[in-house]
Amino acid sequence: MKIKQLTINEFKIFANGHSQYSVYQTPEYGFVMKNQSFENLIVGLVDSNNNVLAATILLVERHLAFKYAYAPRGFLIDYHDFELLKVFTSKLKSYLARLDIVAVKLNPLILKNVHHIKTKTVEPDNQYNNAFSNLKKLGYYHYGYNFYFEALKPRYEAIIDIDKPYYVLFNNIKKEYRTKIRAAERNGIKIYRGKQNELKYIYSHSKKKYPRDMTYFEDLYENFKKDKMIEFYYAKLDTAIHLKETQKKYHEIEQESISINNSVLINPGKSGTKLINRKIYLDNLFNNFKTNLISATNLLKDKPDGVILATIMVIIYRDTVHILMDGYNPKYQRFNAKHLLIWKLIEKYSNLGYKKFNLGGVSNPELDNNKFKGLNDFKTNLGAKVYEYAGDFELITNNTKYFMYKNTLPIKNILKK
């Protein structure tokens, strides 16, 4: 058996039949990262008949005089098969050392636990310890169990099983969120599939969240669109419909307020506490709707063509839809456009027969004081379970050069300042 560089077709054939698949282990993603200062290396372990037994896409980055490799979401290999992992590790180390690559970092999709948020239960993966132990025995250094987003890729992901009828999926969403979704649609928010020349929308919404330039978004779309693996959507507020709905609500509250006031005036001093409390509530609500009506009127005047409120870019790979990028305009957060946008995509892809909808990274759901609680709640309230993986590992491929490389990191950091 030997390590060799694979063609794109060889890799795709193997990857399409492997259980540990990921959008980050695709040639398309590798091509995208070429314009982000990474070299792209596709390698595999083959037997004497040229059958591929394991494979990976490595992103190679230069640090001064050294090269360091990353395998986002790990190798495509059975981590429970110790003998196969042993041969692959040994051959890969030798192969990468010849290329002057000092080490490779990976964060494999080795499942540790599934966190069921609704029932507050944790389901451990019974095979986890075997896979983890195999890596440790073969010299992979484990970076530990991080709680937040310190790893190469998130150690926790929120995933919804969408191989269910849409009405079951909707009922699995928290009641408060279902109300927000319905209200967003009534308020005139519509969902559109974006075009390539509209990528500026998602870039403007997410440039502070993701440290990537516009080229990255353009490259993503260009590379993944060839096999129809990428789609981009946005939520847009129809300001005319929004004004009409606000006017309708305003008049409804106005009529009820008048009715309550008349009841109080007809029976002064005899009105019950319940009626008085209702009057106070409606008076406050009426004042709020006055403000909303002014705001909706001005919004239509200023934005007659509507407003883009939220955006999402998804990658479709095998049976999973993966949110790769998303964002929203915080100025209009009150419209809950992102809630509606995600729900409409869940509904769409469920009806098309996809099995999973990956909402992306979250933090440890069991932390008491979680600085990302809002992010976690948003994703799990949509009906997601939290999948917990092993975390980051590092395999040193050249001990001498690795030691020199580590000593140059402080210099590299100084140069970046």
Secondary structure, DSSP 8 states (H G I E B T S, - for coil): -EEEE--HHHHHHHHTT-SS--TTSSHHHHHHHHTTT-EEEEEEEE-TT--EEEEEEEEEEEETTEEEEEETT--BS-TT-HHHHHHHHHHHHHHHHHTTEEEEEE----EEEEEETTTTEEEE-TTHHHHHHHHHHTT-EE----SSS-SSS-SEEEEEE--S-HHHHHHTS-HHHHHHHHHHHHTTEEEEE--GGGHHHHHHHHTTTS---HHHHHHHHHHHGGGT-EEEEEEEE-HHHHHHHHHHHHHHHHHHHHHHHHHHHHSTTT--HHHHHHHHHHHHHHHHHHHHHHHHHHHHHH-TT-EEEEEEEEEEETTEEEEEEEEE-GGGGGG-HHHHHHHHHHHHHHHTT--EEEEEEE--TT-SS-TTHHHHHHHHTTT-EEEEE---EEEES-HHHHHHHHHHHHHHHHHH-
